Amino acid sequence: PLGAEAFLKEYYTTNAACRHKFCVNPVIPALEELPNMEKTRWRKGSLANASQFMSFCGKVLDYDPAVPLRNDSAAAADAVRQSLRSRRKAGLPVMDYEVANLPNALQDAVADFDRAAARRYFMHLSGMGIEAWDHSDPMQASAHPLRPCARSVARLVCSTYFPKAPAFIAEGHEVRYIRPCANSCQNYLESCGVECCDDSVSCAWGGDGEPGAAAARRAGPVRTMAVGGAEVLLETGYTEC
C-alpha cells in the first residue's frame, strides 16, 4: 500500500520530457521556514523602529512588521540592568559606556532575522543560477532584465521573516504569525517565469477556503526540502489576502 505517498502532493514533477525554468528546491523562497516561523513568538513592531536594525529588509518592507519576541535576548538585557542597579546600590561605579552598551532585545532579534533573510535571498538567487551580487540591492532601480525577479524574491523572503502585523493591534503587543499573501508568491512565480511542469507549483493548497484570485488552490499537504536536506511537510499554503 502506498499509504501517505498516495495523498502527499509533490512540488516537483517526475515528467522528464517537460520544460523546467528556475525549478529549484525549495521552489518558493523560504517556503520551508513557514512552520518554524509559526512556532516563534511575535510582537507588533513599527517599520520606523525596526528598520533601523535591518540592513536588507528595511528597504523591502512597506508595512509595520511583527518582530520576533526573544525571551533569551530580553532575559540577557534584564540581567545586565539588574547587575548595574546592584552595583549602584552597593556604591560601586557604573561607567557611562556600560549603560550605553546595554543589550537591546529588539535590535538583537531584528538584526538576527534580517541577516537570515539576506542569506536566504542570496542562496535562492544562487540556486536559480542568477548572479546574486548583481542584485545586492534589489529595490534599487535597474534596467537589468532579472531585477523584477530578484525584487520578488526579496519581498517574499522578507515578508516570511518579518510578517505583516495587524493594523488594529498596538505596537508592542504579542501577535500571531501571518503567512505572506498568496499574491506575493504568485508575483514571484510570474516575475521569474518559474516552470516546474504539470502545474506542479502553486501558492495555495489545503484548508477549506475557496480558490482565491491570486492562485489556484490544490489539494494538500505538500512537501519540500529545507536547506540542510530535511523534508518539510506543509498542510496549507500562503494566505489569501
FENKABEL-V878513 format. One record per backbone hydrogen bond with DSSP energy under -0.5 kcal/mol. CO is the residue of the C=O (numbers start at 1). NH is the residue of the N-H. E is the energy in kcal/mol with one decimal. If there is no record, write none. Layout:
co,nh,e
CO,NH,E
CO,NH,E
This chain:
co,nh,e
2,5,-1.9
3,6,-1.8
4,7,-1.3
4,8,-1.7
8,10,-0.6
9,223,-1.1
14,16,-0.9
15,18,-1.2
21,195,-2.5
22,24,-1.7
28,31,-2.1
30,33,-1.5
31,34,-1.5
33,37,-2.5
34,38,-2.1
35,39,-0.9
36,39,-0.6
36,40,-0.7
37,40,-0.8
41,69,-3.1
42,175,-1.9
43,67,-3.1
44,172,-2.9
46,50,-3.0
47,51,-2.3
49,52,-0.5
50,53,-1.9
51,54,-1.6
53,55,-0.5
56,59,-1.2
57,60,-0.8
57,61,-2.5
63,65,-0.6
64,165,-2.2
65,45,-2.5
67,43,-2.3
68,70,-0.9
69,71,-0.8
70,74,-2.1
71,75,-2.7
72,76,-2.0
73,77,-2.2
74,78,-2.4
75,79,-2.2
76,80,-2.0
77,81,-2.3
78,82,-2.4
79,83,-1.9
80,84,-2.3
81,85,-2.4
82,86,-2.3
83,87,-2.0
84,88,-2.3
85,89,-2.6
86,90,-1.8
87,92,-2.9
88,91,-1.6
95,98,-0.7
95,99,-1.3
96,100,-2.5
97,101,-1.7
99,102,-1.3
103,105,-0.6
104,108,-2.8
105,109,-2.3
106,110,-2.6
107,111,-2.6
108,112,-2.1
109,113,-2.1
110,114,-2.5
111,115,-2.2
112,116,-2.0
113,117,-2.4
114,118,-2.4
115,119,-2.4
116,120,-2.3
117,121,-2.4
118,122,-2.4
119,123,-2.6
120,124,-2.3
121,125,-2.2
122,126,-2.2
123,127,-2.3
124,128,-1.6
125,130,-2.6
126,129,-1.4
130,132,-0.9
131,134,-1.5
132,135,-2.1
133,136,-0.8
135,138,-0.6
137,140,-1.9
144,147,-1.9
146,150,-2.6
147,151,-2.8
148,152,-1.9
149,153,-1.9
150,154,-2.3
151,155,-2.3
152,156,-1.9
153,157,-2.6
154,158,-2.8
155,159,-2.0
156,160,-0.9
157,160,-0.5
157,161,-2.1
158,162,-2.3
163,66,-3.1
166,169,-1.2
170,173,-1.7
173,44,-2.9
175,42,-0.8
177,179,-0.5
180,239,-2.0
181,184,-0.9
181,185,-1.4
182,186,-2.8
183,187,-2.0
184,188,-1.5
185,189,-2.1
186,190,-2.4
187,191,-3.0
188,192,-2.3
189,193,-0.7
189,194,-1.9
195,21,-2.7
196,13,-0.8
197,200,-2.1
200,202,-0.5
203,238,-2.8
204,218,-2.0
205,237,-1.7
215,212,-0.6
216,204,-0.7
218,206,-1.9
221,9,-2.3
222,234,-3.3
223,11,-0.6
224,232,-3.0
226,229,-1.9
230,226,-3.3
232,224,-2.6
234,221,-0.6
234,222,-2.5
239,182,-3.5
239,241,-1.2
